[in-house]
Amino acid sequence: MMSASAFFSWRIILQTFIYSFVVAAVAIILNFEIQQQLWIYLTETSCLLKNNYILMEVSRPISECAICEHVTGPEILYNPTISEFTEIAYASKPLIIKGGAKHWPAIENFSFEFLVRLYDESGLEAYQSVEEECQFLPFKSNFQSLHEALHMNISVQPEGQWYIGWSNCNPYIRKMLRTYYTKPDFIPPDSESSSLDWIFMGSPGPGTTLHIDYVLRPSWQAQISGNKLWQLVPPPECEFNEFCHTFNFTAEKGDIVFIDTNWWYHNTFVLVEGGLSIAVGSEYD
């Protein structure tokens, strides 16, 4: 007859075996489920890692510091010819065309109320296209959508200051807006431009924080109302180049700014002088 101690010993061994078997079986099942989910993810997702500024910064190509050497401010041109424009603008050198947009009807017509009316009269689809097909940038505001921003209650914003940006995909809105402005006429006629336009708008105070863009081409931005202070900063790898410098400049109402925002880090600040800032822009090559 088995002794009590021997019985309990075998019981413990059997319980341990059963427990280990169950744990192993569960692990196998879970591992199979995990493998299935991983396979589904790998075969159905277009990107293994979602884009974010840290990932984009780490993967950014090393910049050639010759671009910023001896640049202490933007080049300034008045009514340039195509050849005068291309000599500077395609070398990643910052450029301001003074008064380049002053003849645009947008200068006299664009306002906060104008944009609210245009989007409201176009219906909910115009707002939805920004959310679903384009991009809305709330920056430091509390707005979650363009619709919310254009129907804002100023009192919910800290000290009443706000700044937003959005790209426009809606064909009707784009067509209407472009009746008030055009691609700058000194950009070569064979230059390709983005089908998207951007609008940036905000009250006096901080605009964008320091960043670079990850877009296909250099950008132009026309200051339709207000005055905006820009700060351009060379890439970090050029920090110790004694010939590269950080500098500021102001875009006044009617000016058009040309910047390779994929190369120059930049931030903006809407100046009190001039009030509400509205700027429109796009890409060019």
Order of alpha helices (4+ residues) and beta strands (2+ residues): alpha-alpha-beta-alpha-beta-alpha-alpha-alpha-beta-alpha-beta-alpha-beta-beta-beta-beta-beta-beta-beta-beta
